[in-house]
Amino acid sequence: MNQTKSPPEARPPFPPFTHETALAKIAAAENAWNTRDPQKVSLAYTPDCEWRNRDQFIHGRQEIQNFLSAKWAKEHDYRLRKHLWCFSGNRIAVTFEYEWHDQDGQWYRSHGNENWEFAPNGLMRRRVASINDQPIAASERKFYWQRDGETVVPTNQPPAKAA
């Protein structure tokens, strides 16, 4: 049997995206980010990936890992949901919200938009994120789920998935 292997550093699905493959890409990103593992998350990006996250400009996997390590050291009990906004060719736009609390126990819901651009091998080469934080009471939280190893298992809402 002749099996076709993905080239090194490949991350299917590959552009150009369909509705189904855009949803699959979003589900994979959501699941990876919810692990809060900077190394694992960084592997979805090209080695020279460019980010704008709020007011920060980040270049390459090592800076992505450093950024995410600092982010998740501050944002405790992080839980993220992403939703398809639109897609075309090698680009996907998502809306998202995530909840977290600081070291003092103040909860936040962060809302935002991301624009993603992918290389032919399916790795993201550019990420532009605009994010706003809203303080919330613990009683206002929407996202509760358990972690099962590396898989995030939502308990009160369906996960992002392909249609």
LINDABEL-V483770 format. One record per run of one state. SS is the DSSP state (@ for helix, = for strand, . for the rest). FROM is the first residue (numbers start at 1). TO is the last residue. If there is no record, write none. Layout:
BEGIN
((SS:FROM:TO) (SS:FROM:TO))
END
This chain:
BEGIN
((.:1:18) (@:19:35) (.:36:37) (@:38:42) (.:43:44) (=:45:53) (.:54:55) (=:56:59) (@:60:74) (.:75:75) (=:76:88) (.:89:90) (=:91:101) (.:102:106) (=:107:118) (.:119:123) (=:124:136) (.:137:137) (@:138:140) (.:141:144) (=:145:148) (.:149:150) (=:151:154) (.:155:163))
END
